Amino acid sequence: MAYVIVTKALKKMGQDIDIARRKRKISMEDLAQRAGISRTTLSRLLKGDDGVAIGSLAGVLNVLGELEKIMNVIDVSLDDTGMLLDKERLPKRVLSEKSKAKQKKSDKIDPKGIAF
């Protein structure tokens, strides 16, 4: 189950794709066929279903001539927040809180040397 804001974003995207399809005078059948998906999958995408594969979205955007939009979704050169971070300081991996706790526990040394 997606967050409310995600659900709203997906519904808006579906509506926008449907408008783009109609502006181009492409039928649902033709768009689905050209994108390599079923009409049912296209219908789900247009309704904002969060279970539709990203490959299906990419196929539809390609048919509509808008594939570059998905290629720029998180383009690092357009990521204002990311640009503020020093790229060299980014960790190679990020440990979960559980892993950090395990690591801290194993780093403790028994001062008397009698713990197992």
N, C-alpha and C positions, 0 to 999 in steps of 0.2 A: 504494500500500500504506500503510495507516494504522499509526500507532504502536500498541503493544500496549495501552496504557491507553485509547486511543480506541476500539479494537476491543472492549474489555471494556465500556466505557461504552455503546456502541451496542447490544451484545448485551443488556445490562441494560435499556436503554430499550425494546428490542423485546419482551423478556419482560414488562416492566411494561405495555406497550400491550396485549399479548395477554391479560394478567390483567384489565385494565380492560374489554376487549372481552367477555370471558367473564362478568364480574360483571354487565355490562349485558345479557347474553344476546343479543348481536348476532353473527350468523354471519359467517364470513369473507367469504362472497359479499355479504351485505348491507353490511358495513362498506366493502368495496372499492367497491361500486357507489355508495354514498352519498358516499364520499370522492372519487369520480371517477377511480379508478385501477383497474388490473387486479388480479385475485386474485394473480397472480404477483408483481406489485410489492408488494402487501401482505405476501405471504409473505416476500419478501426483506427488507422493513422489519422484520418480526417476528424475523427471524434476525440482524438487526444489520448487514446489508449496507451498506457505506459508499458504495455507488454509487447509492443511492436518492435521488431529488431531494428537496430540502427542502420543495418544494411538496406532495409526496405526504405527507410527515410532517405538514405543517400541515393538510391535508385530513382526515387520520385523526384528529388531535387535535380538530379542529372537530366532527366527528361524535360524538366521545366527550365533548364538552362541556368540553374541556381546552385550548382554543386560547390562553387567557391564559398558560398555562405557556410557550409558545414566544415570546409577546410579552414575557415577563419574563426571558428567558434571559440577556441582558446589559443589563438595565435599569440605566441610569447611576445612578439613585438607590439601587440595591442593590449597586453595585460598590464594595466596601470599598477595594480597591487604588486604583481610580480616584478615589475621594473624597479620598485622601491627596495626590493630585497637584493642583497649582495649575492650574486650568483655563486661566487666562490665559497660562501659560508653555508650554502645549502647542504644538508647532510645527504649522504649516499642512501641511507635507510632511515626510516622513522620507526622506532620501537613502540609497541603498544604499552599501555600502562601496566598490563600484566607482565610483559617481558621485562620492563624496567624494574618491577618489584622483585622478580626472580633474580635479576642481575644484582640488585642491591643486597638481597639476602645471601647470595653466594659470595659476595665481596667482603662480608663481615668475617673478621678473624677473631678467634677465641683467644683472649690475652693469656689465659692459663694453659692453653693447648690441650684441654681435656674434652672438648666437645666433639661429637661425632657428626 
